Amino acid sequence: MDNATYCYSNDCTPLTSSKSARKPAGSTVVNMGHTAKVPPRDYLVWSLCNTLYVNFCCLGFMALIYSIKARDQKTLGDLQAAQECSDKAKWYNILASGWNLLVPLLILGLLVLLLVHLGSAEGSFDFFGEDGFQSFMNLFSR
């Protein structure tokens, strides 16, 4: 089939009329200009998790607010404001996650210290025995 047998419209004309004129070019460099900016992350899922778990001083809720603001600004095309809200959401999430990890570790540490102290108290301390709770309360009434 030859290109001459086809009838092309004006907006779709072939670049060459013969196959022999088509020679592979060497290397072609295309200058794309500036690369497109990557839109900032909004950390929405992380914020939701922090909001639903412990949420000390509403840090998770603040992270959720800034995550939604970042998503809204990204949708509007204001990448500068979206980046600022994204940074705030990230730091609130870091603070909330740190608190969410710190509280259980502190409670566990205090429980271990209490059990060690009770184990080293006078005599044998049997918290789960018949008079365990009463003897536990007697420790604080001295």
Secondary structure, DSSP 8 states (H G I E B T S, - for coil): --GGGS---TTS--S-SSGGG----S-------S---------HHHHHHHHHTT-GGGHHHHHHHHHHHHHHHHHHT-HHHHHHHHHHHHHHHHHHHHHHHHHHHHHHHHHHHHHHHHHTSSS---TTSTTHHHHHHHHH--
